[in-house]
């Protein structure tokens, strides 16, 4: 895992996975392959660009960083003193073939994304094709050396098969576990007309600009509607818009405030241009809040297929406004979708299901 302390602080899905594996006595230990902060900053500066989206993309697909992390990971594994009979890595940035293949250790990976899915989220022509191909080649080499691949979503599982040409027998849907237990919706008022948006970065790519434009149209018909935007001080000063800064879910006070915002929300909206997984939709569903996402990436699978809301065309503020108006006009339908989302969390999106699927596959190889 990269950056164990950071993953623990933010309560990431990957940290929760390892915690659940540990509680079920299936975890021998964790090798943290995080690199020093000064070196991470130097690598990021190396990829600098005037356009921040391009800068981030270059950094995300940096083979120098991948190879550096891979070497650190191999050294960490060679120094690991615990007993283990399988290896589970997070993501595709680590090429550990030189360690596990000579030792005949079954190796697996767990993913919320891959390079093909990531590149589809970028503006066309943002990076040279050669840069993208190098990243694809690196990931393909990693996957070819693994015994199996686990994904958070069925959408991503299809990408591994269709884009990388991997066998369906090698790719396994594992799922995702909500960080919040579903609570009773008794007494929840869906007629508050409070729309919640959560994003700590990439405001435009997460659909923030489109949502603001849609909300201006909604406000004309529902004057008491409120748009609550959480994740960063976005410097937005508009009638009916309430902005909260970053809330650290690792801090008890921030976590309580974060959950209270979901509790009071009538509708969660994040019409992102793409989402690797969209954990925040699961958080909303855990609180019985119906969702609107965009018709791209994993959002149709999580939201629409679970009858927890719907998806609209990415970047289409008119369609988004019409959908919000339709939903806010029908609190009964909002409650039904909220209840459906909660059922999905209770029956599907829990870590016991995830670790059960992972352990079931790994046990066939040891």
Buried (B, 14 or more C-beta within 10 A) or exposed (E): BBBBEEBBBBBBBBBBBBBBBBEEEBBBEBBBBBBEEEEBEEBBEEBEBEEEBBBBBBBBBBEEBBBBBBBBBBEBBEEEEEEEEBBBBBBBBBBBBEBBEEEEBBBBBBBBBBBBBBBBBBEEEBBEEEBBEBBBEBBBEBBEBBBBBBBBBEBBBBBBBEBBEBEEEBBBBBBBBBBBEBEEBEEBEBEBBBBBBBBBEBBEBBBBBBBBEBBBBBBEEBEEBBBBBBBBEBEEEEEBBBBBEEBEBEEEEBBEEBBEBBEBBBBBBBBBBBBBBBBBBBBBBBBBBBBBBBBBBBBBBBBBEBBBBBBBBBBBBEBBBBBBBEBBEBBEBBBBBBBBBBBBBBEBBBBEBBBBBBEEBBEEEE
